Amino acid sequence: MSSIQCTTVSSVIIDDIVLWDGRAYMGTLGGSGSHAVVGMRTWNDAPLGLVSYVGDDAPEPFVAHLQRLGVSPNGLVQRAGIPTPRAWQLFEADGQRTQVFRTSLSEFETNQVRLDELHAEVKQSYGFHVQRGGSIEEATRLIRQLKAANPSTVVVFEPVDAFLGLDRAAWAPLLRECDVFLPNLEEAATLTGEASPAAMATALLDWGADRVVIRMGEQGIWAQDNHGHRWRIPAVPVQVVDVTGAGNAYCGGLLAGAVEGLPFLETALRGLVGASFAIEQVGVPEALVPGSPEAFHRLEWARSKIQDMN
């Protein structure tokens, strides 16, 4: 049996962060995978999986940083002769973030970790967060392969920009395979053409999703399942320093609850808490204590703010 319970199949990126007031933080550990680890580690005390490639230039402190967060070395694959993906993260005074990806999309997709490169320990994870490019057919095939390797695994999917222009027919096979679909508000609006979170979630459930969480930034989340349950929950109030990766951390926190077998609403709450820890500093926290008293304090706050929208 695998010692890894939660794995993110996504990316490690070198972030160069520039704030509106001119402060800059160059060479910061980033990427959707690194931030998803924050949400997972908020709750899960087992080794964590992070499936991504890095180049020859991956700073040694990045590896040590991930190790402090409990990431197993068995997920990262080093690609010789190519650089680690890198991006600018540019912030306006109102908190709006613009990401400028500095690695070509074709290089990024070509070098994604293949299923046959996955360590056996990683393949047996209890749950996976997947945010993966290429084609939607390839992403769907990957989810099916992960579930074939471990039929009891939970898979949550966070969309990538390249898939947002695709129609219902293209999305339906993937949505039927994943356990929770996790777009942000802009992504859900682009996909469905709907104006309200309720209408967006309803459309995505009609497309084949089983459970949907629409991530709405400082407005919190809208959660809805195919049994007619609908909830709105605000974001946990904390001192916001850097919102980069908050959505990825939400996905990781939700996954950590899902592998425990918790009800959908409880997993949604755990995602909110995971996101709250991600935004209190620039970049990824140095270390986290799983299931800390502060995490449960924030969980109780979020639970007290649940709005039943049925």
Disulfide bonds with the S-S distance in Angstrom:
none
